[in-house]
Amino acid sequence: MRDLEKRLKKELQQNIKVKLIDSASWSIAVHSIEVEFKPIKRMKMDVLMKMMLLTFQKAKIAKADQLSDLLLVEQLFLEDLLNIMGRTGLIEKRESVFALTDRGLRQLENGIFEEEQETKTYTLLYSPCHEDFLQGEIKPALDGEEELEIYRYAKEESVKLKFEDLQVIDALRTSGVEAEEGDVQTVVSKIVSTSELYIDDVPCLEFILYNEEEDLLYARVWNTLLEKWDETLENELNEKERVNWKEKYL
């Protein structure tokens, strides 16, 4: 981490009007959260499927052979589609005839066929300090990193983490679990569960800088998980400590 610190110090001091006042290293807790979710496949509705659904709306069809005679389509082919539509909840039998469910009506109106896939799992990284999920890869601790102090404004660890489903879905999307191939989209439809696996300490490098021209003290924080400058932590330090820095450093 010393090489990284040297590189960052050199980068920060390229502006001759900026002076490095102080630096420190500490860590933030990052929780690995296993997410169980339901994906669905979305695709443009097949013309024949649309014709079948429209027919069920207008006529009383009880058997596949009736539908075959009406649409002039091979019965075995229609039976396959009937099985798919029944399995995905687009149709049901009411008083012995096929009828559209609310889901079937909605998908017919939208012209999009949706099919649920098997439940999947994915591990996300959550930082209580950011109150958000972060993108990155946990790396093995280097010499000395395990001894770093915890960030002085770290959130209370005893509180059980809770997440809104929309927040988790957004994090999954950002992580790339959704896909699109041609006209077929695979998207997250539902969060089944979230469970905490373990906690890692992620090192961060803090630098206090002084811009002489603007008479401004400010912090820069390098987050080794994100591998970039962390505006969230920088803003928190600037807000809470800038007054004290003036008394301490100037």
Secondary structure, 3 states (H helix, E strand, C coil): CHHHHHHHHHHHCCCCCEEEEEEEEEEEEEEEEEEEEEEEEEEECCHHHHHHHHHHHHCCCCCHHHHHHHHCCCHHHHHHHHHHHHHCCCEEEECCEEEECHHHHHHHHHCEEEEECCCEEEEEEEECCCCEEECCCCCCCCCCHHHCCECCCCCCCCCCCCCCHHHHHHHHHHHCCCEEECCEEEEEEEEEEEEEEEEEEEEEEEEEEEECCCCEEEEEEEECCCCEECHHHHHHHHHHHHHHHHHHHC
